[in-house]
Amino acid sequence: MSRFSDKPEPLGDLLRTMAKRVKKVDLTAIEEIRELWPTLVPPAVADVCQPEFVKNHVLVISVPSGAFAQQISFDQESILDGLAPLKDRAPTSLKTVQKA
């Protein structure tokens, strides 16, 4: 039995598989986090700070400035509590990175 099939696979499935292999990133979790994001932080924060990816249970969030990084840090506990419905895929900590 061959590992390969002549049937085409959806591109999204292939990209998820590759991302997991390369970066150990769960693309399904980040999609759900992005949907929840506006309910987890104030609108002004949601407009300019974006969840980028989850790696090793750390949610990486891009921020435009140190002030927004400080706000994310201040709201960390409530953000993580809001992501608890993701169960074992939920991040356990946050990290901010400043946008270039």
BAFI-3210 file (N, C-alpha, C; in Angstrom, 3 decimals, decimal comma, padded with zeros to 6 digits):
// residues 100
n [1|2|3|4|5|6|7|8|9|10|11|12|13|14|15|16|17|18|19|20|21|22|23|24|25|26|27|28|29|30|31|32|33|34|35|36|37|38|39|40|41|42|43|44|45|46|47|48|49|50|51|52|53|54|55|56|57|58|59|60|61|62|63|64|65|66|67|68|69|70|71|72|73|74|75|76|77|78|79|80|81|82|83|84|85|86|87|88|89|90|91|92|93|94|95|96|97|98|99|100]
n.u [000,835|000,626|001,976|001,249|-001,308|-003,413|-005,399|-006,316|-005,445|-006,983|-005,701|-005,466|-005,313|-002,856|-001,137|-001,470|-000,376|002,294|003,032|002,902|004,963|007,205|007,223|005,927|003,337|-000,038|-002,439|-005,183|-005,958|-005,107|-006,806|-009,275|-008,657|-008,278|-010,891|-012,112|-010,721|-011,650|-013,492|-012,014|-010,286|-010,149|-011,832|-010,082|-007,605|-007,934|-008,167|-005,561|-003,683|-002,634|-003,257|-000,770|000,449|000,481|002,848|004,304|002,450|002,443|001,036|001,661|001,596|001,251|002,137|001,772|003,287|005,170|003,388|001,008|001,886|002,261|-000,397|-001,475|-000,025|-001,006|-003,653|-003,354|-004,149|-006,989|-007,263|-006,131|-007,909|-010,213|-009,570|-009,701|-011,801|-010,671|-009,453|-007,089|-005,640|-005,385|-003,488|-000,943|000,494|001,442|003,100|004,484|005,282|006,851|005,561|007,142]
n.v [-001,173|002,159|005,255|007,542|009,267|009,542|011,307|014,690|016,864|019,170|022,489|023,952|021,914|020,763|022,932|023,292|020,891|021,187|023,510|022,607|020,756|022,345|024,570|023,695|024,648|025,314|025,754|025,630|026,301|028,998|030,195|029,977|031,479|034,013|034,547|034,754|036,867|039,712|039,650|039,294|041,352|044,968|047,070|049,018|047,850|045,391|046,277|046,982|045,170|041,922|038,433|036,182|033,527|030,261|028,654|025,981|026,223|028,952|032,001|034,197|037,606|040,342|043,714|047,312|049,038|049,656|050,435|049,144|046,536|046,480|046,753|044,340|042,586|043,329|042,473|039,757|037,490|037,488|037,208|034,665|033,151|033,529|032,020|029,467|027,664|026,353|024,187|021,598|022,735|025,334|028,310|028,723|030,829|034,232|036,148|039,137|040,799|043,442|045,184|045,858]
n.w [000,000|-000,882|000,406|-000,770|-002,555|-005,414|-005,224|-004,896|-002,178|000,091|000,042|002,443|004,376|003,740|004,217|006,983|007,939|007,090|008,525|011,161|011,142|010,573|012,399|014,650|015,065|015,829|013,658|013,661|016,256|016,389|014,575|015,896|018,168|017,050|016,276|018,775|019,905|019,791|021,864|024,092|024,730|025,158|022,696|021,490|021,820|020,525|017,921|017,114|018,047|017,373|017,523|016,620|016,394|017,967|019,848|021,418|023,501|023,964|023,326|020,806|020,368|018,263|018,690|018,492|020,046|023,100|025,067|024,417|024,684|027,412|028,232|027,285|028,874|031,387|031,096|030,859|032,491|032,294|029,535|029,069|030,621|029,101|026,917|027,772|026,952|024,769|025,724|025,864|023,836|024,446|025,006|027,521|028,315|027,432|024,898|023,769|020,728|019,102|016,349|013,233]
ca.u [000,000|001,429|001,676|000,792|-002,581|-003,616|-006,463|-005,790|-005,822|-007,225|-004,494|-005,438|-004,840|-001,424|-000,432|-001,480|000,593|003,640|003,297|003,172|006,288|008,253|007,247|005,099|002,291|-001,401|-003,185|-006,595|-006,102|-004,975|-008,036|-010,277|-008,231|-008,565|-012,338|-012,430|-009,905|-012,390|-014,251|-011,060|-009,577|-010,914|-011,833|-008,894|-006,508|-008,250|-007,963|-004,158|-002,879|-003,142|-002,667|-000,054|000,516|000,709|003,945|004,611|001,429|002,649|000,369|002,456|000,702|001,976|001,673|002,432|004,148|005,335|002,180|000,058|002,463|001,961|-001,832|-001,651|000,519|-001,958|-004,868|-002,962|-004,953|-008,342|-007,144|-005,941|-009,181|-011,137|-009,165|-009,846|-012,634|-009,873|-008,992|-005,662|-005,007|-005,333|-002,172|-000,771|001,137|001,427|004,333|004,233|006,365|006,507|005,522|008,166]
ca.v [000,000|003,367|006,391|008,642|009,059|010,374|012,256|015,964|017,231|020,614|023,250|024,287|020,745|020,632|024,018|022,999|019,826|021,753|024,440|021,810|020,146|023,357|025,432|023,135|025,649|024,810|026,770|025,571|027,066|030,439|030,645|030,141|032,595|035,258|034,781|035,155|038,014|040,944|039,497|039,100|042,598|046,164|047,329|049,753|046,883|044,409|046,904|047,157|044,036|040,732|037,129|035,723|032,072|029,590|027,701|025,450|026,768|030,386|032,808|035,357|038,699|041,505|044,986|048,436|049,818|049,152|050,711|048,063|045,332|046,582|046,479|042,896|041,976|043,616|041,686|038,378|036,489|037,423|036,677|033,213|032,590|033,544|030,990|028,161|026,724|025,598|023,020|021,260|023,573|026,706|028,751|028,859|032,122|035,177|036,867|040,199|041,206|044,724|045,225|046,731]
ca.w [000,000|-001,028|001,289|-001,601|-003,214|-006,597|-004,926|-004,388|-000,818|000,207|000,310|003,861|005,125|003,483|004,900|008,419|008,163|006,942|009,630|012,359|011,000|010,555|013,572|015,718|015,232|015,646|012,921|014,033|017,498|016,152|013,911|016,949|019,018|016,323|016,354|020,149|020,296|020,107|023,112|025,181|025,018|024,784|021,247|021,049|021,797|019,476|016,612|016,734|018,522|016,702|017,816|015,425|016,383|019,248|019,770|022,748|024,401|024,159|022,311|020,419|019,969|017,744|019,263|017,829|020,940|024,451|025,854|024,162|025,291|028,838|028,387|027,109|030,087|032,449|030,840|030,563|033,190|031,731|028,171|029,175|031,102|027,970|025,963|028,420|026,195|023,797|026,489|025,792|022,808|024,954|025,443|028,965|028,561|026,322|024,595|022,802|019,839|018,515|014,886|012,643]
c.u [000,886|001,006|001,036|-000,496|-002,661|-004,698|-005,861|-006,290|-006,078|-005,942|-004,365|-004,919|-003,331|-000,625|-000,385|-000,442|002,015|003,979|003,612|004,568|007,397|008,339|006,510|003,980|000,934|-002,233|-004,665|-006,837|-006,037|-006,196|-009,131|-009,928|-008,539|-010,055|-012,739|-011,800|-010,715|-013,218|-013,329|-010,364|-010,453|-010,819|-010,583|-007,680|-006,725|-007,988|-006,503|-003,232|-003,483|-002,467|-002,031|-000,002|000,698|001,822|004,300|003,718|001,662|001,977|001,217|001,519|001,550|001,302|002,401|003,402|004,245|004,115|001,141|000,580|002,166|000,484|-002,115|-001,163|-000,437|-003,204|-004,581|-003,872|-006,352|-008,318|-007,022|-007,202|-010,193|-010,821|-009,285|-010,754|-011,873|-009,264|-007,505|-004,916|-004,861|-003,908|-002,132|-000,035|001,094|002,814|003,984|005,487|005,935|006,601|006,601|007,531]
c.v [001,243|004,447|007,522|008,264|009,971|011,427|013,557|016,220|018,731|021,342|023,595|023,144|020,569|021,702|023,793|021,929|020,371|022,687|023,681|021,204|021,177|024,110|024,864|024,117|025,015|025,893|026,754|026,405|028,556|030,984|030,895|031,314|033,924|035,573|035,292|036,482|039,274|040,858|039,416|040,378|043,782|046,431|048,049|048,832|045,883|044,971|046,914|046,025|042,754|039,460|036,583|034,198|031,566|028,572|027,283|026,070|028,225|031,111|034,041|036,395|039,857|042,772|046,133|049,210|049,147|049,365|049,604|046,737|045,311|046,284|044,986|042,169|042,151|042,737|040,190|037,343|036,365|036,897|035,155|032,523|032,512|032,496|029,582|027,195|025,926|024,344|022,774|022,046|025,019|027,079|028,897|030,148|032,951|035,778|037,936|040,463|042,505|044,662|046,179|047,929]
c.w [000,000|-000,043|000,513|-002,317|-004,428|-006,348|-004,389|-002,956|-000,778|000,634|001,795|004,710|004,955|004,215|006,408|008,766|008,088|008,105|010,911|012,303|011,147|011,877|014,773|016,089|014,968|014,974|013,258|015,283|017,227|015,430|014,951|017,859|018,340|016,319|017,733|020,546|020,641|021,397|024,328|025,620|024,631|023,272|020,742|020,956|020,665|018,082|016,168|017,179|017,962|017,207|016,538|015,324|017,806|019,021|021,188|023,824|024,775|023,004|022,054|019,818|019,467|018,272|018,574|018,724|022,308|025,317|025,655|024,716|026,782|029,099|028,256|028,356|031,261|032,327|030,661|031,216|032,584|030,294|028,212|029,686|029,962|026,924|026,524|027,656|025,121|024,420|026,321|024,711|023,269|025,341|026,963|029,330|027,281|026,129|023,567|021,986|019,162|017,011|014,384|011,982]
res [m|s|r|f|s|d|k|p|e|p|l|g|d|l|l|r|t|m|a|k|r|v|k|k|v|d|l|t|a|i|e|e|i|r|e|l|w|p|t|l|v|p|p|a|v|a|d|v|c|q|p|e|f|v|k|n|h|v|l|v|i|s|v|p|s|g|a|f|a|q|q|i|s|f|d|q|e|s|i|l|d|g|l|a|p|l|k|d|r|a|p|t|s|l|k|t|v|q|k|a]
***
